Amino acid sequence: MDRVSVTRRYRFCAQHRLHTEQLSEEENWAVFGKCNNPNGHGHNYVVLVTVTGEIDPRSGSVIDLRELDRLVDDAIVKRFDHRDLNQDPGFAGRTTTGENLAMLIWDLLVARIPRGRLEKVGVIETRDNYFEYAGSSPCRVTIDGASHG
């Protein structure tokens, strides 16, 4: 059967501070500049979720979009919207960069996509910053203490 991809767009607003304990205060400022402001800063994030799979002959769709919307809303939007990313347990031990956010979103979704396959996750952070991750799928990830995949 033919494989088709579908991409859905989701939005959330969040704040963060680009800072790592692996660098001194001076090094953090040199690497992250104004994004290292101790008060943080915010973004209106856009997340693109692409699922690829065979078309269901009955529905004519790769995936039930309402179900995908529910999954992404529950796993991503509700978790991050109007939050401080630095306080999220998914960022324990890693910097809240766009690259790491795309990878975390992938990890949160990959085992939950019910039909089809998660192809990639894109994160638009600013007009000029776009991050994309297409990790290996399916994989075994731990989400909220439960193993999936």
TIGUGU-500797 format. One record per residue (C-alpha): residue number from 1; x, y, z; residue in three letters. Coordinates in steps of 0.001 Angstrom, whole numbers, plus 500000, padded with zeros to 6 digits. Layout:
BEGIN
<node seq="NUM" east="X" north="Y" up="Z" type="ALA"/>
...
END
This chain:
BEGIN
<node seq="1" east="500000" north="500000" up="500000" type="MET"/>
<node seq="2" east="500992" north="503596" up="499514" type="ASP"/>
<node seq="3" east="502358" north="505553" up="502442" type="ARG"/>
<node seq="4" east="501300" north="509141" up="503008" type="VAL"/>
<node seq="5" east="502387" north="511766" up="505531" type="SER"/>
<node seq="6" east="500155" north="514176" up="507402" type="VAL"/>
<node seq="7" east="501440" north="517124" up="509422" type="THR"/>
<node seq="8" east="499458" north="518954" up="512103" type="ARG"/>
<node seq="9" east="500348" north="522273" up="513714" type="ARG"/>
<node seq="10" east="500039" north="522938" up="517456" type="TYR"/>
<node seq="11" east="500843" north="525985" up="519558" type="ARG"/>
<node seq="12" east="501861" north="526780" up="523095" type="PHE"/>
<node seq="13" east="503489" north="529700" up="524899" type="CYS"/>
<node seq="14" east="506300" north="529053" up="527348" type="ALA"/>
<node seq="15" east="509282" north="530723" up="528914" type="GLN"/>
<node seq="16" east="512801" north="529512" up="529577" type="HIS"/>
<node seq="17" east="516312" north="530610" up="530354" type="ARG"/>
<node seq="18" east="519180" north="529215" up="528315" type="LEU"/>
<node seq="19" east="521634" north="528283" up="531030" type="HIS"/>
<node seq="20" east="523647" north="525232" up="531976" type="THR"/>
<node seq="21" east="525428" north="524342" up="535183" type="GLU"/>
<node seq="22" east="528242" north="522924" up="533030" type="GLN"/>
<node seq="23" east="529363" north="526467" up="532240" type="LEU"/>
<node seq="24" east="530335" north="529386" up="534447" type="SER"/>
<node seq="25" east="528128" north="532485" up="534588" type="GLU"/>
<node seq="26" east="530512" north="534238" up="532197" type="GLU"/>
<node seq="27" east="530562" north="531276" up="529789" type="GLU"/>
<node seq="28" east="526753" north="531020" up="529857" type="ASN"/>
<node seq="29" east="526506" north="534694" up="528954" type="TRP"/>
<node seq="30" east="529092" north="534294" up="526189" type="ALA"/>
<node seq="31" east="527272" north="531272" up="524698" type="VAL"/>
<node seq="32" east="523625" north="532280" up="525176" type="PHE"/>
<node seq="33" east="523794" north="536102" up="525349" type="GLY"/>
<node seq="34" east="520505" north="537822" up="526194" type="LYS"/>
<node seq="35" east="518760" north="534413" up="526268" type="CYS"/>
<node seq="36" east="520679" north="533762" up="529508" type="ASN"/>
<node seq="37" east="518756" north="536546" up="531289" type="ASN"/>
<node seq="38" east="518112" north="535290" up="534861" type="PRO"/>
<node seq="39" east="514456" north="536371" up="534502" type="ASN"/>
<node seq="40" east="514026" north="534204" up="531408" type="GLY"/>
<node seq="41" east="512171" north="535043" up="528224" type="HIS"/>
<node seq="42" east="509214" north="533601" up="526357" type="GLY"/>
<node seq="43" east="508242" north="532244" up="522974" type="HIS"/>
<node seq="44" east="505054" north="531453" up="521120" type="ASN"/>
<node seq="45" east="506117" north="527966" up="520051" type="TYR"/>
<node seq="46" east="504667" north="526213" up="517014" type="VAL"/>
<node seq="47" east="505044" north="522428" up="516959" type="VAL"/>
<node seq="48" east="504673" north="520457" up="513732" type="LEU"/>
<node seq="49" east="503929" north="516756" up="514161" type="VAL"/>
<node seq="50" east="504270" north="514577" up="511064" type="THR"/>
<node seq="51" east="502846" north="511054" up="510995" type="VAL"/>
<node seq="52" east="503457" north="508675" up="508074" type="THR"/>
<node seq="53" east="501579" north="505487" up="507334" type="GLY"/>
<node seq="54" east="499330" north="503565" up="505039" type="GLU"/>
<node seq="55" east="495937" north="504973" up="504211" type="ILE"/>
<node seq="56" east="493112" north="503183" up="505990" type="ASP"/>
<node seq="57" east="490842" north="501964" up="503159" type="PRO"/>
<node seq="58" east="487703" north="502596" up="505219" type="ARG"/>
<node seq="59" east="488443" north="506145" up="506390" type="SER"/>
<node seq="60" east="490792" north="507241" up="503605" type="GLY"/>
<node seq="61" east="493109" north="508690" up="506277" type="SER"/>
<node seq="62" east="496524" north="507874" up="507697" type="VAL"/>
<node seq="63" east="495417" north="508677" up="511248" type="ILE"/>
<node seq="64" east="492324" north="509933" up="513031" type="ASP"/>
<node seq="65" east="493188" north="513630" up="513322" type="LEU"/>
<node seq="66" east="490895" north="514144" up="516304" type="ARG"/>
<node seq="67" east="492769" north="511392" up="518157" type="GLU"/>
<node seq="68" east="496136" north="512876" up="517172" type="LEU"/>
<node seq="69" east="494972" north="516300" up="518371" type="ASP"/>
<node seq="70" east="493878" north="514809" up="521703" type="ARG"/>
<node seq="71" east="497201" north="512995" up="522164" type="LEU"/>
<node seq="72" east="499299" north="516051" up="521371" type="VAL"/>
<node seq="73" east="497126" north="518308" up="523510" type="ASP"/>
<node seq="74" east="497393" north="515929" up="526485" type="ASP"/>
<node seq="75" east="501103" north="515121" up="526135" type="ALA"/>
<node seq="76" east="502516" north="518414" up="524877" type="ILE"/>
<node seq="77" east="500273" north="521482" up="524942" type="VAL"/>
<node seq="78" east="498863" north="521004" up="528447" type="LYS"/>
<node seq="79" east="502321" north="520128" up="529760" type="ARG"/>
<node seq="80" east="504180" north="523152" up="528355" type="PHE"/>
<node seq="81" east="501630" north="525937" up="527752" type="ASP"/>
<node seq="82" east="502249" north="528976" up="529970" type="HIS"/>
<node seq="83" east="504981" north="527150" up="531884" type="ARG"/>
<node seq="84" east="508677" north="527637" up="532622" type="ASP"/>
<node seq="85" east="510488" north="524963" up="530609" type="LEU"/>
<node seq="86" east="513399" north="525053" up="533060" type="ASN"/>
<node seq="87" east="511060" north="523646" up="535715" type="GLN"/>
<node seq="88" east="509878" north="520714" up="533565" type="ASP"/>
<node seq="89" east="511308" north="517342" up="534701" type="PRO"/>
<node seq="90" east="512014" north="516440" up="531079" type="GLY"/>
<node seq="91" east="514755" north="519061" up="531073" type="PHE"/>
<node seq="92" east="516480" north="517806" up="534221" type="ALA"/>
<node seq="93" east="520127" north="517639" up="533267" type="GLY"/>
<node seq="94" east="519725" north="519278" up="529856" type="ARG"/>
<node seq="95" east="519477" north="522833" up="528575" type="THR"/>
<node seq="96" east="516111" north="524117" up="527342" type="THR"/>
<node seq="97" east="517308" north="524645" up="523786" type="THR"/>
<node seq="98" east="515016" north="524226" up="520799" type="GLY"/>
<node seq="99" east="516973" north="521118" up="519840" type="GLU"/>
<node seq="100" east="516320" north="519510" up="523213" type="ASN"/>
<node seq="101" east="512669" north="520593" up="523146" type="LEU"/>
<node seq="102" east="512146" north="518882" up="519765" type="ALA"/>
<node seq="103" east="513768" north="515697" up="521091" type="MET"/>
<node seq="104" east="511674" north="515766" up="524288" type="LEU"/>
<node seq="105" east="508460" north="516238" up="522313" type="ILE"/>
<node seq="106" east="509447" north="513269" up="520139" type="TRP"/>
<node seq="107" east="510024" north="511127" up="523235" type="ASP"/>
<node seq="108" east="506650" north="512126" up="524659" type="LEU"/>
<node seq="109" east="504788" north="511274" up="521443" type="LEU"/>
<node seq="110" east="506552" north="508352" up="519767" type="VAL"/>
<node seq="111" east="504965" north="505592" up="521846" type="ALA"/>
<node seq="112" east="501537" north="507240" up="521877" type="ARG"/>
<node seq="113" east="500857" north="507515" up="518167" type="ILE"/>
<node seq="114" east="498143" north="504858" up="517768" type="PRO"/>
<node seq="115" east="498319" north="504190" up="514054" type="ARG"/>
<node seq="116" east="500859" north="505233" up="511512" type="GLY"/>
<node seq="117" east="504329" north="506229" up="512554" type="ARG"/>
<node seq="118" east="505765" north="509402" up="513978" type="LEU"/>
<node seq="119" east="507949" north="510671" up="511155" type="GLU"/>
<node seq="120" east="509301" north="513888" up="512652" type="LYS"/>
<node seq="121" east="508704" north="516725" up="515068" type="VAL"/>
<node seq="122" east="509419" north="520329" up="514156" type="GLY"/>
<node seq="123" east="509587" north="523235" up="516591" type="VAL"/>
<node seq="124" east="509370" north="526847" up="515445" type="ILE"/>
<node seq="125" east="510738" north="528967" up="518263" type="GLU"/>
<node seq="126" east="511126" north="532318" up="516523" type="THR"/>
<node seq="127" east="510788" north="533711" up="513034" type="ARG"/>
<node seq="128" east="514367" north="532580" up="512391" type="ASP"/>
<node seq="129" east="514712" north="529431" up="514552" type="ASN"/>
<node seq="130" east="513321" north="526073" up="513440" type="TYR"/>
<node seq="131" east="514360" north="522756" up="514982" type="PHE"/>
<node seq="132" east="513511" north="519326" up="513602" type="GLU"/>
<node seq="133" east="513988" north="515852" up="515036" type="TYR"/>
<node seq="134" east="513279" north="512515" up="513395" type="ALA"/>
<node seq="135" east="514527" north="509993" up="515942" type="GLY"/>
<node seq="136" east="514444" north="506268" up="515565" type="SER"/>
<node seq="137" east="510927" north="504892" up="515784" type="SER"/>
<node seq="138" east="509442" north="503057" up="517458" type="PRO"/>
<node seq="139" east="511583" north="503047" up="520554" type="CYS"/>
<node seq="140" east="511108" north="502251" up="524199" type="ARG"/>
<node seq="141" east="510769" north="505423" up="526261" type="VAL"/>
<node seq="142" east="509817" north="506070" up="529849" type="THR"/>
<node seq="143" east="506941" north="508481" up="530303" type="ILE"/>
<node seq="144" east="505679" north="509324" up="533760" type="ASP"/>
<node seq="145" east="507404" north="506244" up="535180" type="GLY"/>
<node seq="146" east="505746" north="503833" up="532722" type="ALA"/>
<node seq="147" east="507677" north="502151" up="529930" type="SER"/>
<node seq="148" east="506176" north="502391" up="526436" type="HIS"/>
<node seq="149" east="507095" north="501256" up="522960" type="GLY"/>
END
